[in-house]
Amino acid sequence: MTGITDARVSAALALDLARARESVGLHVYDGQVQDLSPGGVSGTLARLGRGPLPEDPFDAEVTLIHEDGLRARFAEAQLHRRDPLLHVAAMDLACYDRQYAPAGQRHHARMRHLSGWPDAVDNAIEALDRVPAPVATATLPAVRGLAHGVDDARALAALRRLVRHVETAARDGGPSAALGTAAFERLLGAGEGLTYDVTELTTTAERERARLLELLRDAVDRLAPGERPADVLRALLRDHPVTADGVFVEAAALIDEVTAFAVDRDLIADPGGVCRVGPAPASRAFAQAMMSWSAPYEADAPSWYYVVPPDPAWPPGEAEEWLAVFSRTSLPAITVHEVTPGHYAHGRALRALTSDVRRSLESAGFVEGWAHYTEELYAEEGFRADDPRYVIGVAVEALLRVTRLTCSIGLHTGAMTVDEATARFEADAFLRGRAARGEALRGTVESTYGRYTLGKMAIRQARDRAHDSWGQRYTHRRFHDALLALGMPPLGLLERAFVGDLAPRPPTVVG
């Protein structure tokens, strides 16, 4: 595959080599560990925004917004000084596991990458001088997980230094992970071309939560008339595979079903390709499921739907609480989100694009918003219409996402502690124990993880506007094709791309 030709896109990707390598498919970066020291980041930032903007007006707007988001993250909030996961991503070797190239080529890249760990750890220790204790606690499993499968003594000795550094922060770091209201609002909107206000966001979250609870109550009433949702859910969440291997088997079986539904209903084009299911690398034990897709600039290869298994060291009760996340009620919606029409299908669509901007520059709000949007789309279109458990699963997954928005506001304005956020996940998202606390801790690190809900709502709003504008010419397939042809666009550009100044214009008729 050809590489990036747009200089401004290349400069932007230089601030996230891990993503450029794995999600964009620029394997010219294989074997390189990004310099995330304060001086290294400052030097890379200095190159941002140089060169002409793309001629395409939409791509030009995307570029400017993306650059603003990078400056907010690295120049203003300086997240590389408080977030160990940025350094974990830079060091992570799991990117060489996918079969995008011959095994020997990937092995040599892995060895070069591993040889850079001592310098990367030096840079990380220099940079990570502002890590709050909750952030360090949340990220320690991933930092330790970097050691999985590594037998290089020099690299492991370096990693132990980083582990000790983060352990010290977990013990002695500040007790609050709050960024502060202004910084939180800025990070949430930067890169999306939007500005947010926490008061309005809180109202939005509560309104969406009320809508989702009504959706849940209606579905529960269809399944078990007269029963309380919380009581029904307790029983449903106990119905899950008893091992992580069982989750992998059931998730794999769901892929064909959810893909066939998308194609049969003409919601998207058949994504094609190969998607496999397996355990997430130990270095990525900060979420519950994730997609590693065959990237736009690399030869086609299998994508991986990763599921994070319970830690073998956990007591049986805690492992069971974790596996409840993958109940037979929730796993179908999770698979729609991760595979089709969600992340996997999105990644397949990116491979068909030609614009460097659209294939490379990511709005996380759009990427997660699209995948989250498709879960309820399937409910609207009648997926498993005779089984209310699918809608129940959709509602539960959406309540988890909107609770993330609520808790991110609380955690980063200082209005909520980790314990209080844990209680909100238990009460509002029906999580238990370790799973609920894991979500609360994740919010201390990933301040913008409310983007799932915000992205979904922005896409639904754009769909409404397209429907009004196109009238009888509207179909879901037409809207989805047009949406995915934009790549991974900032949420603030969506309506403009369909009915505003960036929308395609009909040809001028002469004569």
C-alpha positions in Angstrom: 0.0 0.0 0.0 1.2 3.5 -0.6 2.2 5.8 2.3 1.0 9.2 3.4 1.8 12.0 1.0 0.1 14.9 3.0 2.8 16.6 5.1 0.3 17.9 7.7 -1.2 14.5 8.1 2.3 13.0 8.6 3.1 15.7 11.2 -0.1 14.9 13.1 0.6 11.2 13.1 4.1 11.7 14.5 2.4 12.6 17.8 0.8 9.1 17.9 3.2 6.6 16.3 1.5 3.7 18.0 -1.8 4.5 16.4 -0.2 5.3 13.1 1.5 1.9 13.1 -1.4 -0.2 14.1 -4.7 1.5 13.2 -3.5 3.4 10.1 -1.1 0.7 8.9 2.0 2.8 8.4 4.6 0.1 9.1 7.5 2.5 8.2 7.2 3.2 12.0 7.6 -0.5 12.9 10.4 -0.9 15.4 10.3 2.7 16.5 9.4 3.9 20.0 8.0 7.4 20.1 9.9 9.9 22.2 7.4 11.0 24.8 9.8 12.9 27.0 8.8 16.5 27.5 11.5 17.7 25.0 10.5 15.0 22.5 6.9 16.0 22.6 7.7 19.7 22.3 9.9 19.0 19.3 7.1 17.0 17.5 4.5 19.7 18.4 6.7 22.3 16.7 6.3 20.5 13.4 2.5 20.4 13.6 0.6 22.5 11.1 3.4 23.1 8.6 2.6 22.9 4.9 -0.4 23.6 2.8 -3.9 22.4 3.8 -5.6 19.9 1.5 -7.5 21.3 -1.4 -10.7 19.5 -0.4 -12.6 21.9 1.9 -13.9 19.1 4.2 -10.4 17.6 4.5 -9.0 21.0 5.3 -11.4 21.5 8.1 -10.7 18.0 9.5 -7.0 18.8 9.5 -7.3 22.0 11.4 -9.6 20.5 14.0 -7.4 17.5 14.5 -4.4 19.7 15.0 -6.2 21.7 17.5 -7.1 18.5 19.4 -3.5 17.5 19.5 -2.4 20.8 20.9 -5.0 20.6 23.6 -3.8 17.1 24.6 -0.1 17.6 24.4 0.7 21.3 24.7 -2.1 22.4 27.1 -3.1 19.4 29.2 0.3 17.7 28.7 -1.3 14.3 29.0 2.1 12.6 28.4 3.0 13.8 31.9 0.0 12.3 33.7 -1.1 9.3 31.7 1.1 6.1 31.7 -1.1 4.5 29.0 0.4 6.8 26.4 3.8 5.4 27.3 2.4 1.8 27.4 1.0 2.3 23.9 4.4 3.6 22.7 6.2 0.5 24.1 3.5 -2.1 23.3 4.6 -5.1 21.2 1.1 -6.5 20.5 0.9 -4.5 17.3 3.2 -7.1 15.7 0.9 -10.0 16.5 -1.5 -9.4 13.6 -0.5 -11.0 10.3 -0.1 -7.9 8.2 3.4 -9.0 7.0 5.5 -12.2 7.0 6.3 -13.5 10.4 10.1 -12.9 10.0 9.5 -9.2 9.1 7.3 -8.7 12.1 9.7 -10.5 14.4 12.6 -8.3 13.4 10.5 -5.2 13.9 9.5 -6.5 17.3 13.2 -7.0 18.3 14.1 -3.4 17.2 11.1 -2.1 19.1 12.2 -4.0 22.2 15.7 -2.7 22.0 14.3 0.8 22.4 12.6 0.1 25.7 15.4 1.3 27.9 15.3 4.8 26.2 11.5 4.7 26.3 11.5 4.1 30.0 14.0 6.9 30.6 11.6 9.2 28.6 8.6 7.9 30.5 10.1 8.4 33.9 11.2 11.9 33.0 7.7 12.8 31.6 5.5 11.1 34.2 5.8 13.7 37.0 2.1 14.6 37.4 0.4 11.2 37.8 -2.4 11.2 40.3 -2.7 8.1 42.5 -6.0 6.9 41.0 -4.6 7.2 37.5 -1.5 5.2 38.5 -3.7 2.6 40.1 -5.8 2.3 37.0 -2.9 1.9 34.6 -0.6 -0.4 36.6 -2.1 -3.6 35.2 -1.4 -2.4 31.7 2.2 -1.3 32.6 2.9 -4.6 34.2 1.2 -6.4 31.2 3.9 -5.1 28.9 6.2 -7.9 30.3 3.9 -10.6 28.9 5.8 -12.8 26.4 9.1 -10.8 26.8 12.3 -12.6 27.7 14.9 -9.9 26.9 16.7 -9.2 30.3 17.7 -5.7 29.4 14.2 -4.7 28.3 12.6 -6.3 31.4 15.0 -4.5 33.7 14.0 -1.2 32.1 10.3 -2.1 32.4 10.7 -2.9 36.1 12.0 0.7 36.6 8.8 2.0 35.0 6.6 -0.3 37.1 8.3 1.0 40.3 7.8 4.6 39.1 4.1 4.1 38.6 3.7 2.1 41.8 5.3 5.0 43.6 2.7 7.3 42.0 -0.1 5.0 43.1 1.2 5.2 46.6 2.2 8.8 46.8 0.5 10.7 44.0 -2.3 13.2 44.5 -5.6 11.7 45.7 -7.7 13.5 43.0 -7.6 12.8 39.3 -9.6 15.9 38.4 -8.3 17.9 35.4 -10.5 20.8 36.4 -13.6 22.0 34.6 -12.0 24.2 32.0 -9.4 21.6 31.0 -12.0 18.8 30.9 -14.4 20.8 28.7 -11.5 21.7 26.4 -10.2 18.1 26.0 -13.7 16.8 25.3 -14.4 19.3 22.6 -10.9 19.7 21.1 -10.5 17.5 18.1 -14.3 17.5 17.5 -14.7 21.1 16.5 -17.1 21.6 19.4 -17.3 23.3 22.8 -19.0 21.7 25.7 -20.4 23.0 29.0 -20.5 20.6 32.0 -23.9 22.0 33.1 -25.4 21.3 29.7 -23.6 18.0 29.5 -25.0 16.9 32.8 -28.6 17.7 31.7 -28.0 15.9 28.4 -26.7 12.8 30.2 -29.6 12.7 32.6 -32.1 13.1 29.7 -30.5 10.3 27.8 -30.4 8.1 30.9 -34.1 8.6 31.4 -34.8 7.6 27.8 -32.7 4.5 28.1 -34.3 3.4 31.3 -37.7 3.6 29.6 -36.3 1.5 26.7 -35.1 -1.0 29.3 -38.4 -1.1 31.2 -40.4 -1.7 28.0 -38.1 -4.6 27.0 -38.1 -6.1 30.5 -41.9 -5.9 30.5 -42.0 -7.9 27.3 -39.7 -10.5 28.7 -41.0 -10.7 32.3 -44.3 -8.7 32.7 -44.5 -7.0 36.1 -41.0 -7.8 37.2 -38.5 -5.1 38.3 -35.7 -4.4 35.7 -33.0 -4.8 38.4 -34.3 -8.2 39.5 -34.6 -9.5 35.9 -31.1 -8.1 35.1 -29.5 -9.9 38.0 -30.7 -13.2 36.6 -29.8 -12.3 33.0 -26.3 -11.2 33.9 -25.6 -14.5 35.6 -26.2 -16.3 32.3 -22.8 -16.0 30.7 -20.0 -18.4 29.5 -18.2 -19.8 32.5 -14.8 -19.2 31.1 -13.1 -16.7 28.8 -12.7 -19.4 26.2 -16.4 -19.7 26.2 -16.8 -16.0 25.6 -14.5 -16.3 22.6 -16.5 -19.2 21.1 -19.8 -17.4 21.5 -18.5 -14.1 20.2 -17.1 -15.8 17.1 -20.5 -17.4 16.5 -22.2 -14.0 16.7 -20.0 -12.5 14.0 -21.8 -14.3 11.1 -25.2 -13.5 12.5 -24.7 -9.7 12.9 -22.9 -9.4 9.6 -25.7 -11.2 7.7 -28.3 -8.9 9.3 -26.5 -5.8 8.2 -26.2 -7.1 4.6 -29.8 -8.4 4.4 -31.2 -5.1 5.7 -29.0 -3.2 3.3 -27.6 -1.1 6.2 -24.1 -1.1 4.9 -22.1 -2.9 2.2 -20.8 -6.3 3.0 -17.5 -5.6 4.8 -15.8 -8.8 3.6 -12.5 -9.7 5.0 -11.7 -11.9 8.0 -12.4 -11.1 11.7 -11.1 -13.4 14.4 -11.8 -13.5 18.2 -9.2 -14.0 20.9 -7.9 -12.7 24.3 -6.6 -9.1 24.4 -2.9 -8.7 25.0 -2.0 -8.2 28.6 -0.8 -4.7 27.9 -4.4 -3.8 26.9 -6.2 -4.8 30.1 -7.7 -1.4 30.6 -11.0 -2.0 28.8 -13.2 -5.0 28.3 -13.3 -5.6 24.5 -11.7 -3.9 21.5 -11.0 -4.1 17.8 -7.6 -4.3 16.1 -8.6 -3.9 12.4 -6.7 -4.5 9.2 -5.5 -1.0 8.6 -6.0 1.2 5.5 -2.3 1.5 4.5 -1.4 -2.2 4.8 -2.0 -5.4 2.9 -5.3 -7.0 3.8 -5.1 -9.4 6.8 -7.3 -10.8 9.5 -8.6 -8.3 12.1 -8.9 -9.2 15.8 -11.9 -8.8 18.0 -10.2 -8.8 21.4 -11.9 -9.7 24.6 -10.2 -9.0 27.9 -10.3 -12.1 30.1 -10.4 -12.2 33.9 -7.0 -12.2 35.5 -6.2 -15.8 36.6 -5.0 -14.4 40.0 -8.5 -13.0 40.8 -10.7 -14.9 43.3 -13.5 -16.8 41.6 -16.2 -14.3 42.7 -14.4 -11.4 41.1 -13.8 -13.4 37.9 -17.5 -14.2 37.8 -18.3 -10.5 38.1 -16.1 -9.7 35.2 -17.5 -12.4 33.0 -21.0 -11.1 33.7 -20.1 -8.2 31.4 -20.2 -10.7 28.6 -23.5 -12.2 29.5 -25.7 -13.7 26.7 -27.8 -10.6 27.1 -25.0 -8.1 26.5 -22.6 -10.0 24.2 -24.7 -9.6 21.0 -24.7 -5.8 21.3 -21.0 -5.8 22.2 -20.4 -7.8 19.0 -22.4 -5.4 16.9 -20.3 -2.6 18.4 -16.9 -4.2 17.9 -17.5 -6.0 14.6 -20.4 -5.3 12.2 -21.6 -2.6 11.6 -19.3 -1.2 14.2 -15.5 -1.0 14.4 -14.6 -3.8 12.1 -17.0 -2.7 9.3 -15.8 0.9 9.8 -12.2 -0.2 9.3 -13.1 -2.1 6.1 -14.8 1.1 4.8 -11.6 3.1 5.5 -9.6 0.8 3.3 -11.7 1.9 0.3 -11.0 5.6 0.8 -8.2 7.5 -1.0 -7.8 10.7 1.1 -4.9 10.7 3.5 -7.0 12.8 5.9 -10.0 10.6 5.9 -8.0 7.3 6.2 -5.7 8.6 9.0 -7.0 11.4 11.2 -9.3 10.1 13.9 -12.1 11.6 15.8 -12.4 9.3 18.7 -15.9 10.6 19.3 -16.9 9.6 15.8 -15.2 6.2 15.9 -16.8 5.2 19.2 -20.0 7.1 18.4 -20.5 5.1 15.2 -20.0 1.8 16.9 -22.4 2.7 19.7 -25.0 4.1 17.3 -25.2 0.8 15.5 -26.2 -1.1 18.6 -29.6 0.7 18.8 -29.9 0.8 15.0 -30.1 -2.9 15.1 -32.9 -2.7 17.7 -34.7 -0.2 15.6 -34.4 -2.5 12.6 -35.7 -5.6 14.4 -32.6 -7.7 15.1 -33.7 -10.7 17.2 -37.1 -9.0 17.3 -38.7 -12.0 19.1 -36.2 -11.9 21.9 -36.4 -8.8 24.2 -33.0 -9.7 25.6 -31.3 -7.9 22.7 -32.9 -4.6 23.4 -32.2 -5.2 27.1 -28.6 -5.6 26.3 -28.6 -2.5 24.1 -30.1 -0.5 26.9 -27.6 -1.9 29.5 -24.6 -1.1 27.2 -26.0 2.4 26.6 -26.6 3.0 30.3 -22.9 2.0 30.8 -21.8 4.6 28.2 -24.0 7.4 29.6 -22.8 6.6 33.1 -19.3 7.1 31.8 -20.3 10.6 30.7 -21.8 11.4 34.1 -18.8 10.0 36.0 -16.2 11.7 33.8 -17.9 15.0 34.5 -17.9 14.2 38.2 -14.3 12.9 38.4 -12.8 15.7 36.4 -14.6 18.6 37.9 -13.8 17.2 41.4 -17.4 16.6 42.3 -17.1 12.8 42.5 -14.6 10.4 44.0 -13.6 7.1 42.6 -15.7 5.4 45.2 -18.7 7.5 44.3 -18.2 6.8 40.6 -18.0 3.1 41.4 -21.3 3.3 43.2 -22.9 5.1 40.1 -21.7 2.3 37.8 -23.3 -0.2 40.2 -26.5 1.6 40.5 -27.0 3.0 37.0 -25.1 0.6 34.8 -25.8 -2.7 36.7 -22.1 -3.5 37.0 -20.8 -5.3 40.0 -17.6 -5.3 42.1 -14.4 -5.2 40.1 -16.1 -4.4 36.8 -17.7 -1.3 38.4 -14.5 -0.1 40.0 -12.6 -0.8 36.8 -14.9 1.6 34.9 -14.6 4.3 37.6 -10.8 4.0 37.5 -10.7 4.0 33.7 -12.5 7.4 33.9 -9.7 8.9 35.9 -7.3 8.2 33.0 -9.7 8.5 30.0 -11.4 11.7 30.7 -13.2 11.8 27.4 -14.8 8.3 27.6 -18.2 10.0 27.6 -17.6 10.4 23.8 -19.5 7.2 23.1 -22.8 8.8 24.0 -21.9 12.2 22.5 -20.8 10.6 19.3 -24.0 8.5 19.0 -26.2 11.5 19.6 -24.3 13.6 17.0 -24.7 10.8 14.4 -28.4 10.5 15.2 -28.8 14.2 14.8 -27.0 14.2 11.5 -29.3 11.3 10.4 -32.4 13.3 11.3 -31.1 16.3 9.3 -30.2 14.1 6.3 -33.7 12.5 6.4 -35.4 15.9 6.5 -33.2 17.2 3.6 -33.3 14.1 1.4 -37.0 13.3 1.9 -38.1 10.2 -0.1 -34.5 9.8 -1.3 -33.3 9.0 2.2 -32.4 5.4 3.1 -30.2 4.1 5.9 -27.8 2.7 3.4 -27.4 6.0 1.6 -26.8 7.8 4.9 -24.4 5.2 6.2 -22.4 5.1 3.0 -22.1 8.9 2.9 -21.2 9.0 6.6 -18.4 6.4 6.3 -17.1 8.0 3.2 -16.1 10.9 5.5 -13.6 8.6 7.3 -13.4 9.4 11.0 -14.6 13.0 11.0 -14.9 15.4 13.9 -18.4 15.4 15.3 -18.7 19.2 14.8 -18.5 18.7 11.0 -21.2 16.1 10.6 -24.2 18.3 10.0 -22.2 20.6 7.8 -21.2 17.6 5.7 -24.8 16.7 5.0 -26.8 19.9 4.9 -24.4 22.7 5.4 -21.6 24.5 3.6 -19.5 21.3 3.3 -22.3 19.2 1.8 -21.8 18.1 -1.8 -23.4 20.4 -4.3 -25.3 19.2 -7.3 -23.7 19.9 -10.6 -24.4 23.2 -12.3 -26.7 22.9 -15.3 -25.6 25.1 -18.2 -27.9 26.2 -21.0 
